[in-house]
Amino acid sequence: MSETPRLLVRRFTPGDLDDFLAYQSDPEVRRHLPGTPMTREQAADYLRVQAGLDERAPGAWHGYAVQHLADDRVIGDIGVWLPAEPAGVPDIGFQFHPACHGRGYAREAVRAFLPHVFETLALPRITATCAPANTASQALMKRLDMRLLSATSQDIQYGLTREQWQRHG
């Protein structure tokens, strides 16, 4: 789908299961995410669904593997929620193995993913939402020139339009 000098953002495959579980269930990754880690069976089902999901299917999360090229391992994922209702705003998200935090991989992956979001899917705008305590994600959203849209005790939401991305991308 898209490649940088260090990363490949691509569709998940069932063969990504062990790498996916290595970070998806890590307490450091989960501390700002709702819900509980997936079981091995749930993760295998998730990867199968993602591998074959129509990338424009509404009412679905569209997750993509972020593969570290030098190690040939999946170190994280990035995705976009495409709402079922036309008035809904797509929301992007990401998670990475804790060993990869602070190395610029998330920013690199999001920058590589945005052409897919704004050009291929032709979305006019997106949001990204995180917990107030997730200051690393907030800092990343600011570095990506996203604008603060709302802040509550439950979540912080940033937004980016296609026009803003084109000016700063």
N, C-alpha and C positions, 0 to 999 in steps of 0.2 A: 504494500500500500504506500508506505513512505519510508525513506531511509535517510539517515544522517551519517556522519563519519563513524559514530559509535553505536548507533541504534537502528533497529528495524521495527517499525510499527506494522503489524500484520494481523491477519485473522488468527484466532486460536485454533489449535489442533488438539485432538485427544492426547497426543504425545507430550503436551505441555503440563500434564497433570502434576508430576512431582515438583517441578519448578513453581507452578501456581500455588500448590499447597505450602511450599516452603515459606512464602511470604504472607499469603492470604490468611493463615491461621496464627500468625505471629502476634503476640500481645502488643508489641510496639506499633504494629500496623493497625490493629483493631481498636486501639484506645480512643480514637476519634470517630469510629464508624459505628452505626447502629447495628443491632443484631449480633448474632454469634457466628463464629467461623463455620464454614461449610465442612461437612464430613467428606471423606474421600469419595463416597458414592454421589453425594450432591455436587461436588466439584467436577466429577467426571461427566455427570449429566449437563452441568452448566457449560462445560467446554464443548460437548457435542452440539448443544443448541447453538452456541455462539459460532461454531465452525460453519454451520449451515444456514444461519439466520439471514434473511433478506435484509441488506443494509439499510433499506428505507422503511422497514416494517414499523408502523406506529404502535405506541403503547408498549414499547420494549426497550430494555437496556441493550446497547450494542457495545460489547466489550472487545478490545483488541489487545493482543499480547505486545509487550515491549521487550524485544530480544536484544541482549547485549551481544554485539557482533564478535568481539574478541573472544568471549567465553562460550558463544553459541548457547546461551541460557536465557530463559525468560526471567527478567528481573522485576517486572511489574506489569501493570496494565493501565489502559486508558480507555475511556468510553464516553458515550453520549446517550442520554435518555431521550427518546423521541416520543413526545406525548401523543396520546390518541386523539385528543381534542385539538382542532385547528388553532384555537386561541392560546394553547399552551406553549411554553417556552422550553426548548431543549436545554438540558443541563448536562454539563460535562463533569467527569470525575476521574480520579487516578489513585493508584496505590502502588507502592514500591517496596521491595525488600529492604529492611532496615540497614543492611550492609551497604546499600546504595544511596542512602539519604545523604544530603549535603554535597553531592558531586555534580549537580546540574542535570541529572538524567530526567527528572520530571519536567523541567523547563524545556529541555531539548525535545522530549517526547510530545509535549503539548504543542510546541511550535511546529513540529512535523505533522501533528494531527489536525491542526486548524485548517490547512488547505482542503482536507477531506470534508470537514464540517461546512466550511463556507463556499467551497467551489463544487465539489462532487455532490454533496447533499443539498447545496444551495440554500442553506439556512440563513435567514436574515439576522438572527441574533442568538446568543446563547447565554446561559448563566452558569455559575459554578458556586456551589454551596458547601460550607464546612462548619464545623463546631467552633464556637468562639475561642476555645482553648487551643485550636489548631493554628497556631501562629505561623508555622512554616508554610502551610497552604495559603494562608492570607498573604504572606510575603510574596509567594510565587504568583498569585493572581495579580498583585500590584505590579510585579516585574513584567508581567504579560500585558500591561496597560489595560487591565480590566478595571471597571469603575465600580465602586461600592454602591450597591442598590439598597440594601437593608441590613440592619443589625438588630438582633433580638437576643434574649438570653438563651435561646435554643439554637440559632444558627446565624451565620454571616453569609450574605449573598452578594456576589460580584457579577457583572455583566459585561458583555462585549458584543458590539454590532459588527456586521460584515464591513461597513464603512470604516469604523475605527480600526479594525484589523488591517484593512488595506492601506490605511495611512501609516500605521506603525509596524506592520508585519515585515 
